[in-house]
């Protein structure tokens, strides 16, 4: 049943002279992002005040310094996104800001514990690590803005994929080639240590290798989709097409053997394996990859003592409580103390866990915020990963899809490995919690990762511009009668 324009009750919409209503202006949702960033600032500031109140500290200008610096940095990041990636997902930056802010709160809380411990034993008060974390956040936001400004089209990365992949391998190899005095910390050779300067190159290598594998998988996709033998309902790839996954396996085992870094080894191989599965949609690749992973760790367990120590500590941390099992045991005690609701910010004893600011900041969350707080943090990471995967689904080109999926999944597997190690689900690996743990290399690398993801999100959500119709050739133009005046 139709309603004529003159019928009673019919709505009248004004039309332009051409007869068609103009297309609505697409919403960038940057104001939503700004509102959520304001929420992150409020939560971070109130948490800092709560820590000070719980520790019976006077409210000092240090808190104002942290809060103002935090607010200014993320306002700068928001303005950069508004200018250079206006259609990006509005949830990515606020989630990262909230995680970073809560990490700063926990580091400040542990600084207060270190200060009290130093005063009790008559030792010099150490300089606060929270101040250093603010400086590293400033550097990370600077890198974030630089990527947004300089990387006008993320597809340019595919043009230099082989160069970036080679650079990633070099970054991984440098710590293994350096003497232990310049590369080893806590048994793992993953650092470049110079006087007054240290960097963990593996954090940047993972991004470069993800870009490389995304490009290779797009260029050589036909090789990965050609099926070999059909076994147990699965199409396994041909033996001569296994080169890329074997290369990733060799690199991962090499990192495990020469650098004693189980976490980076799992992270690299797991990310590459998932990217191959996304590109091919064949379960056979997962089966072969899982088999290679099991074989690699079996031989590593048999041949290398540091791997056996990690496994034995994982199985029975209380068997050598005062030595190798002390760290994970203290972590479990802290999580048990926190229980469901936690002891409250500033009211626990998380400093009893070694490396509470870096590898074990998750244990600090579990003790002072409890299972509820830890679940909330994990939910934030889950939302961040889901938004990244939605970007991978929405972007139009294959390289962008694989790159966004790889960047998102590397955060997912890192969170799984970190939380799994702290809760004794898997052996300890030494990875840090993204955006929350104390440290400059991880923070800078993860902000660069997020900047690339935001550029892909901007391209995925940007409305398509209609193509202009080319003018007709002169030979096809209609003739016109011109009258002489």
C-alpha positions, 0 to 999 in steps of 0.5 A: 500500500503506497501513500501519495505525497498529498495524503494526510499523514505523509511526511514531507522531505525537502529535496534539492533541485536535482531530486536526490537527498545528499548522502549523510556525512559519515560519523568518525566517532572521535568524540566517543573516543575523547569521552572514553579517554576522559573516563580512562583519565578519571579512573587512573587519577582516582586509582593514584589517590586511592593508593596514596590513601591506603599507604597513609601518604600525604597527597603530593605534587608527584600525583599531579605530575603523573596525572597531568603528564598522562592526560597531556600525552593521551590528548596528544595521541587523540589529536593525532588520531583525529587528524591522521586516522579520523575513521579509526576504531574509537575503542582501541586508543581508550583501552590502551590508555586505560591499561597504560594508566593502570600499569602506571598506578601499580608501578607507583604503588610498588615504588612506595613499597620499595621506599618503605623497605629501603627506609626500614633497612636504612638503605638509600631510597631508590628513584621512582620507576613510575617517573621513568615509566612516564618518560617511556610512555612519552617516547612511545606516544611519540613513536605512535604519532610518528607512525600515524603521520609518516605511514600514510598508507599501510600497504607501503609496508608490503613493498619493503617486506623482505627488507623488514623481515631481514631486519627482524632476523638481525634484531633477533640474532644480535643478542645471541651473538653478543657476549653475555655481559652485554646481552644476558639478564636473569639467564635470558640473552635477549638484551642489548646492554650498553652503559646507560642504555639497554633495549630488547630488540626482540620486541621490535622483531616480532612486528617486522616479522609479522609484516614480512609473513603477511606479505609473503602469505599474500604473494605466495598464497597459491602455494599454501592452498594447494593440497597434498595428501588427504589424511583423516579428513584433512588436506595436508600441504605438499612437502615442498610447500613447507618452506615458510613454516619450517623457516619460522620453526627454525627461527623459533627453536634458535631463539629458544636454544641460543637466547634461552627465551621460551616466551619469544619462541612461542610468540613468534611461532604461534603467530606465524602458524595462525597467520598461515591458517587464516590465509589458507583455512586449512587445518592441516597447517595447524596439525603440522605446526603443532607437531613441529612445536612438540618436536622442537620442545621435546629435543630442547628439553632433552638437550638443554638444562635451562629448559628442564629447569623451567619444566621442573619448576612448573611441575613442582615449584615448592620442590625447590622453594628457596631457589628456582621455585621462589618466584612462582610460589610467591606469585601463587601466594599473592593470588591466593591472598587476593581472593575474589575481591582483592586486598585493595589498591595499596593494601597488599604485599605484592613487592614480595614477588620478585620482578613484580613490576615487569614479568609478574605485574599480573600477580600484583593485579590479582593480589590487590584487585582480586579475581574480579579486577584481574578478569576486568583487565583481561576483558579489556585485552579481549575487547582490544583483540576483538576490535583488531580482529574486526578490523581484519574482517572489515579491511578490503585488501588481503595484506591488511587482513593478514597484518591486522590479524597477526598484530591482534593475535600476537597480543592475544598469545602474549597475554595467554603466555604471561597469565598462564606462566603467572598462574602456573598453567604453563611454564614461566616464559619471561614475557611482559604484560603489554602496556602495563609492565615496567619497561621501555622496549615493550611499551614502545614496540606495542605502541608502534603495533597499535599505531599500525592497527589504527591505520588499518582500522582507518582504511577499513572504516573510511567510506569509499569515495565514488570514482569520477567518471572519465570524460568522454572522448571528443569523438564520442561527444554529442554534436551541438548546434551553435547559432551565430549571433 
